[in-house]
Amino acid sequence: MWPRPGPLIRSRRGRAWSVILACADGVPSRRRDMNSALTSHALLPATESWYHVRPVILVHGLLGTEDAHYAGCRRWWSHSVTEIRLPGHGAGGEVPSHPAAAAIDRVREAIGEQPQPPVVVGLSYLGAAVAFRAAERAPSRVAGVVMSGYSFLVSPETLNRWLAGFTRMAAHQQGSRNHFAELHGEKWEKLLTATFDELSDGCLRLPDVEDLKRSEAPVQLVNGALLQNERNAIGPAAAAGADVAVVAGAGHVVPVDAPRVFAATVEEFAARIDAGRTAFHERRRAADRAAHSDVSAGEAAEAGEAEEAAHV
C-alpha cells in the first residue's frame, strides 16, 4: 500500500517552473533529491485516490506574489497546486504594456497544461478578475472558479478611487514604498499605473453580477468577515448563483489571515463540484425541471385538445 503523498506545488514564473514536494504533513521537503526528482503528476502512485483529486491554480493579487499571498497555505493543500506569478510582478521581468491581458493569457496557458480541468483561484480584484476572465475564455477546460477578497458590486470607478487612495498612502509611507520595492523593484509604481490604465480603457473589466449569472462554471466567493464591504458582497453573489463562504477573523487577504481554512474551503468546493453539489449545479437542475414541467404541461394540453376534437 502506497503511503499518502504530500501535495505537489508548482510555481510558474513566466515560462519557468519550480517544483516543491511537500511531505505528508504538508511541510516542504528539505531533501534536494526529492524535490528535483518530482517533475510531473505521473510520479504519484496511481492507486491512491489523492492522485485523482482536482488540480488547483492560484492567482495572487495586485502588487503581491505567490509567496506573499499563498505561502501560508502550502502546508495545508492535499491537491496538486500550480501558483501563477502575474506578469510584471516580482523582482524579475518588465511590466507589459497590458499586464492584465498578459496575465489572462498566462493563466489560460496554465489551465491547458493541467491533466484535468482545474479549479482556478483568484485573490483580490486583479487576481479574481484575471482568474474569472481566463476561465470564461476556456469554459470546457475549467471545473470551477474561486474568487476571494472580491465584490461583484464594486464598479471600476469605485475601484479606481480605492487604488488612488492606496497610491497616495504608498507615496507618503516610506515603509510601504520599501516593501513594494523589495518585492517588485522600482517598477512597482509603473505596474500600478498600468493597472489604472487597463481599468480606465476597459482592457480589464471587472466581473459583475450579470457576468456571474452567465458563468458556465461553478463560482465560489470566499470573503473575510472583518470588512463590511466584503460581507455585504455575499448576499448578492449567492442570489446570482455563486457558492459563498465567510471566513471569521479574516480581512481582505483571506489566505494570509486564515490559510488553513482557505485551503480547506477551496478543496471542499472542488469536492462538491465533482459531486454536483454546488449552487451552479442546482440552478441547472432547477432549469431542467422547469423545462420538463413546461413540456409535460404542453403535451397534456395538446392531448386534451385532441380528445375534444375526437368528440366533435
Disulfide bonds with the S-S distance in Angstrom:
none
